[in-house]
Amino acid sequence: MTKDSPPLSIGLAVRNGRHFVGRCIESILSQDFTDFELVISDNASDDGTIEILEEYARADRRLRISANQTNIGLHENMRRVLDSSRGTLFRWISADDWLEPRCLSTCVRALESRPDAIGVTTWFAIHTPDGSTRYEEYRGEFPDSPDPARRFERMLWFFHAGDAKYDPIYGVYRRDRLMRTPFPRPSERTDWLIGAELALLGPIIHVDERVANRTREYARGVDRAAFRRRLDPAHAEQLKTSPRRMYRELYALAVSADLSEAQLRRCRWALRRFWVKEQIREARLRGSDAWHQWFGR
């Protein structure tokens, strides 16, 4: 790794991850691609996480650790590791996720072979606290078209297609493209907004290999207000979203992109379909006591 600009940066934003962050770090340090930096921002943990991180940093110079004195929230902490990174490529990882040994090399090779692509995703397994695992090999169309309107349409489709099909936030991206986005936008669904924005910026290719593992919590009776506070303690109420707000924000992204009138018209049609599905999703959430936490801890 060169001193100033490694080929790849991995950004780990963590708060109170003592019980699982070691598995995450070990999976990164065990990669067959070794020329990377691991940028870690501890978000005011009070469970001994920082001591674990410091021990790993003493043993491996590729780790760079910073610690927040106060809880700035998950969203801002994810931005902090991005801003602190130096690599040509960048990947976020959650503290309770882990990678298969060939994950990074697979993604780097894929982007090297497609200079037009801004990012790459892979298949992944979803693990839940009860020990169950879900995995889906989706072989349909991904947002890799040369047409930005088509990529936008596909990204919107994935938002309601099931969480095991696609995971755009945790792909590997060209860091300069990520830096051009205002992530995090003030929304419960900032993940959807950045996914749509990236799809408009360029092709996101996909590798048909399962090389990543995600941990998802499906908790009953989770308070959405508490979820928003975890994302951004200082501005939690500003994150409230609705189908109408999502439509407006996604449409604003399409309008700001370099699209022809015909492409923008197709985006509007895709957004109308999205709005209907989002209305149905919200109705189901209101009638259920389950709230799915998209982000990891």
C-alpha positions as CSV (number, residue, x, y, z in Angstrom):
1,M,0.0,0.0,0.0
2,T,1.3,3.4,-0.9
3,K,1.4,5.9,1.9
4,D,-1.1,8.4,0.5
5,S,-3.5,6.6,-1.8
6,P,-4.1,2.8,-1.4
7,P,-6.1,1.2,-4.2
8,L,-9.0,0.4,-1.9
9,S,-10.5,1.8,1.3
10,I,-12.9,0.0,3.6
11,G,-15.0,2.2,5.8
12,L,-16.2,0.8,9.1
13,A,-18.6,3.0,11.2
14,V,-19.2,1.3,14.6
15,R,-20.9,1.9,17.9
16,N,-20.9,-0.6,20.7
17,G,-19.8,-3.5,18.5
18,R,-17.7,-5.4,21.1
19,H,-19.4,-8.7,20.5
20,F,-19.0,-8.9,16.7
21,V,-16.6,-6.3,15.4
22,G,-13.7,-8.7,15.7
23,R,-15.2,-11.1,13.2
24,C,-15.7,-8.2,10.8
25,I,-12.1,-7.0,11.0
26,E,-10.7,-10.6,10.9
27,S,-12.6,-11.2,7.6
28,I,-11.1,-8.0,6.1
29,L,-7.6,-8.8,7.2
30,S,-7.9,-12.3,5.8
31,Q,-8.7,-11.1,2.3
32,D,-6.6,-12.4,-0.6
33,F,-6.4,-8.8,-1.8
34,T,-4.2,-7.1,0.7
35,D,-3.5,-3.6,-0.6
36,F,-6.1,-1.6,1.3
37,E,-6.7,0.6,4.3
38,L,-9.4,0.0,6.9
39,V,-10.7,3.3,8.1
40,I,-12.7,2.9,11.4
41,S,-14.7,5.5,13.2
42,D,-15.9,4.6,16.7
43,N,-19.0,6.5,17.5
44,A,-18.7,7.1,21.3
45,S,-18.9,3.4,22.2
46,D,-19.2,2.6,25.9
47,D,-18.9,-1.2,25.8
48,G,-15.1,-1.6,25.3
49,T,-15.2,-1.5,21.5
50,I,-12.5,1.1,21.2
51,E,-10.0,-1.1,23.2
52,I,-10.6,-4.0,20.7
53,L,-10.1,-1.6,17.8
54,E,-6.8,-0.2,19.2
55,E,-5.5,-3.8,19.7
56,Y,-6.1,-4.6,16.0
57,A,-4.5,-1.3,15.0
58,R,-1.4,-2.0,16.9
59,A,-1.0,-5.3,15.1
60,D,-1.7,-4.1,11.6
61,R,-0.7,-0.7,10.1
62,R,-3.5,-0.8,7.5
63,L,-6.0,0.1,10.2
64,R,-6.7,3.8,10.9
65,I,-8.9,4.6,13.9
66,S,-10.7,7.7,15.0
67,A,-13.1,8.1,17.9
68,N,-16.0,10.4,18.3
69,Q,-16.4,11.9,21.8
70,T,-20.2,12.2,21.3
71,N,-22.7,10.0,19.4
72,I,-23.1,11.7,16.0
73,G,-25.4,8.9,14.6
74,L,-24.9,6.2,12.1
75,H,-25.4,8.4,9.0
76,E,-22.8,11.0,9.9
77,N,-20.4,8.3,11.1
78,M,-20.6,6.6,7.7
79,R,-19.8,9.9,6.0
80,R,-16.9,10.4,8.3
81,V,-15.2,7.2,7.2
82,L,-15.8,8.1,3.6
83,D,-14.3,11.5,4.1
84,S,-11.3,10.1,5.9
85,S,-10.5,7.5,3.2
86,R,-7.8,7.8,0.6
87,G,-8.4,4.9,-1.7
88,T,-9.3,5.0,-5.4
89,L,-12.1,2.5,-4.5
90,F,-14.3,2.5,-1.4
91,R,-16.6,0.0,0.4
92,W,-18.6,0.5,3.5
93,I,-19.0,-2.4,5.9
94,S,-21.2,-2.8,9.0
95,A,-19.6,-4.0,12.2
96,D,-21.8,-7.1,12.3
97,D,-21.1,-8.1,8.7
98,W,-18.2,-10.1,7.3
99,L,-16.6,-10.9,4.0
100,E,-15.5,-14.1,2.3
101,P,-11.8,-14.2,1.6
102,R,-12.1,-13.4,-2.1
103,C,-14.6,-10.6,-1.8
104,L,-12.3,-7.6,-2.4
105,S,-10.2,-9.2,-5.1
106,T,-13.4,-10.2,-7.0
107,C,-14.8,-6.7,-6.9
108,V,-11.5,-5.0,-7.8
109,R,-11.0,-7.2,-10.8
110,A,-14.6,-6.6,-12.0
111,L,-14.1,-2.8,-11.9
112,E,-10.7,-3.0,-13.6
113,S,-12.4,-4.8,-16.5
114,R,-15.2,-2.2,-16.7
115,P,-13.7,1.3,-16.6
116,D,-17.2,2.7,-17.5
117,A,-18.7,1.3,-14.3
118,I,-18.8,3.3,-11.1
119,G,-19.4,0.4,-8.8
120,V,-19.9,-3.4,-8.4
121,T,-22.2,-5.5,-6.3
122,T,-22.2,-9.2,-5.4
123,W,-24.5,-11.8,-4.1
124,F,-24.6,-12.0,-0.3
125,A,-26.1,-14.1,2.5
126,I,-28.4,-12.6,5.2
127,H,-28.0,-13.9,8.7
128,T,-30.4,-13.2,11.6
129,P,-29.9,-13.4,15.3
130,D,-32.0,-16.6,15.6
131,G,-29.4,-18.4,13.4
132,S,-31.3,-18.5,10.2
133,T,-29.7,-17.7,6.8
134,R,-31.3,-16.4,3.6
135,Y,-29.6,-16.3,0.3
136,E,-31.0,-15.6,-3.2
137,E,-29.2,-15.8,-6.5
138,Y,-31.0,-13.2,-8.5
139,R,-30.1,-13.5,-12.2
140,G,-32.2,-10.7,-13.6
141,E,-31.3,-7.3,-14.8
142,F,-29.1,-5.0,-12.6
143,P,-28.6,-1.3,-13.0
144,D,-25.7,-1.7,-15.4
145,S,-27.2,-0.3,-18.6
146,P,-25.5,2.5,-20.5
147,D,-28.9,4.3,-20.3
148,P,-29.2,6.3,-17.0
149,A,-33.0,6.2,-17.1
150,R,-33.0,2.4,-17.4
151,R,-30.6,2.2,-14.4
152,F,-32.8,4.4,-12.4
153,E,-35.8,2.3,-13.3
154,R,-34.0,-0.9,-12.2
155,M,-32.8,0.6,-8.9
156,L,-36.4,1.7,-8.0
157,W,-37.6,-1.8,-8.8
158,F,-35.0,-3.4,-6.4
159,F,-36.3,-1.2,-3.5
160,H,-39.4,-3.4,-3.3
161,A,-38.1,-6.6,-4.7
162,G,-36.9,-8.2,-1.5
163,D,-33.9,-7.5,0.6
164,A,-32.0,-10.6,-0.4
165,K,-31.8,-9.7,-4.1
166,Y,-29.7,-6.6,-4.0
167,D,-27.5,-4.6,-1.6
168,P,-26.2,-1.5,-3.4
169,I,-25.0,0.4,-0.3
170,Y,-22.4,-2.3,0.4
171,G,-20.8,-2.6,-3.0
172,V,-17.4,-1.4,-4.0
173,Y,-17.5,2.0,-5.7
174,R,-15.1,4.5,-7.3
175,R,-14.5,6.8,-4.3
176,D,-14.6,10.0,-6.4
177,R,-18.1,9.2,-7.5
178,L,-19.3,8.7,-3.9
179,M,-17.6,11.9,-2.9
180,R,-19.8,13.7,-5.4
181,T,-22.9,12.7,-3.5
182,P,-24.3,14.6,-0.5
183,F,-24.6,11.4,1.5
184,P,-26.2,11.2,4.0
185,R,-29.4,13.0,2.9
186,P,-31.8,13.7,5.8
187,S,-34.1,10.7,5.4
188,E,-34.9,7.3,6.9
189,R,-34.3,6.0,3.4
190,T,-31.0,7.7,2.7
191,D,-29.8,4.3,1.4
192,W,-32.5,4.4,-1.3
193,L,-31.6,8.0,-2.2
194,I,-27.9,7.3,-2.6
195,G,-28.7,4.1,-4.6
196,A,-30.8,6.0,-7.0
197,E,-28.3,8.8,-7.3
198,L,-25.4,6.4,-8.0
199,A,-27.5,4.6,-10.6
200,L,-28.0,7.9,-12.4
201,L,-24.2,8.6,-12.3
202,G,-23.1,5.4,-14.1
203,P,-23.4,1.7,-14.5
204,I,-23.3,-0.5,-11.4
205,I,-22.2,-3.9,-12.5
206,H,-22.8,-7.2,-10.7
207,V,-20.7,-10.3,-10.0
208,D,-22.6,-13.6,-9.7
209,E,-20.7,-14.8,-6.7
210,R,-21.6,-14.9,-3.0
211,V,-18.7,-13.2,-1.3
212,A,-20.4,-11.2,1.5
213,N,-22.5,-11.7,4.6
214,R,-25.0,-9.3,6.1
215,T,-26.6,-9.4,9.5
216,R,-30.1,-8.2,9.7
217,E,-32.3,-7.7,12.8
218,Y,-36.0,-8.3,12.5
219,A,-37.3,-7.0,15.8
220,R,-40.9,-6.9,16.8
221,G,-42.3,-3.7,18.2
222,V,-39.3,-1.5,17.2
223,D,-40.1,2.2,17.5
224,R,-39.4,4.1,14.2
225,A,-38.6,7.2,16.2
226,A,-35.9,5.3,18.0
227,F,-34.6,4.0,14.7
228,R,-34.4,7.6,13.4
229,R,-32.5,8.6,16.6
230,R,-30.0,5.9,15.9
231,L,-29.4,7.3,12.4
232,D,-29.1,10.9,13.5
233,P,-29.7,11.8,17.2
234,A,-29.6,15.5,16.6
235,H,-32.0,15.7,13.7
236,A,-34.1,12.5,14.1
237,E,-37.4,14.2,13.4
238,Q,-36.2,15.6,10.1
239,L,-35.6,12.1,8.8
240,K,-39.3,11.2,8.8
241,T,-40.3,10.0,5.3
242,S,-43.5,9.2,3.4
243,P,-44.3,7.9,-0.1
244,R,-45.0,11.4,-1.2
245,R,-41.7,12.7,0.2
246,M,-39.7,9.8,-1.3
247,Y,-41.3,10.5,-4.7
248,R,-40.3,14.2,-4.6
249,E,-36.8,13.5,-3.5
250,L,-36.2,10.8,-6.1
251,Y,-37.7,12.9,-8.8
252,A,-35.4,15.8,-7.8
253,L,-32.5,13.5,-8.3
254,A,-33.7,12.6,-11.8
255,V,-34.3,16.2,-12.7
256,S,-30.7,17.1,-11.6
257,A,-29.2,14.4,-13.7
258,D,-28.1,14.9,-17.3
259,L,-31.1,13.3,-18.9
260,S,-33.0,13.9,-22.1
261,E,-36.7,14.8,-21.9
262,A,-37.5,11.3,-23.1
263,Q,-35.4,9.8,-20.4
264,L,-36.9,12.0,-17.7
265,R,-40.3,11.0,-18.8
266,R,-39.4,7.3,-18.4
267,C,-38.1,8.2,-14.9
268,R,-41.5,9.8,-14.0
269,W,-43.3,6.6,-15.1
270,A,-40.9,4.5,-13.0
271,L,-41.6,6.8,-10.1
272,R,-45.3,6.5,-10.4
273,R,-45.0,2.7,-10.2
274,F,-42.6,3.1,-7.2
275,W,-45.1,5.4,-5.5
276,V,-47.9,2.8,-5.7
277,K,-45.6,0.1,-4.3
278,E,-44.4,2.4,-1.5
279,Q,-48.0,3.2,-0.5
280,I,-48.6,-0.5,-0.2
281,R,-45.4,-1.0,1.8
282,E,-46.2,1.8,4.2
283,A,-49.8,0.5,4.7
284,R,-48.4,-2.9,5.6
285,L,-45.9,-1.4,8.1
286,R,-48.6,0.6,9.8
287,G,-50.6,-2.6,10.1
288,S,-47.7,-4.6,11.5
289,D,-45.6,-4.5,14.6
290,A,-42.4,-5.3,12.7
291,W,-39.9,-2.7,11.4
292,H,-37.0,-3.9,9.4
293,Q,-33.7,-2.1,10.1
294,W,-32.0,-1.8,6.7
295,F,-28.7,-0.8,8.1
296,G,-26.5,-2.9,10.3
297,R,-25.6,-1.8,13.8
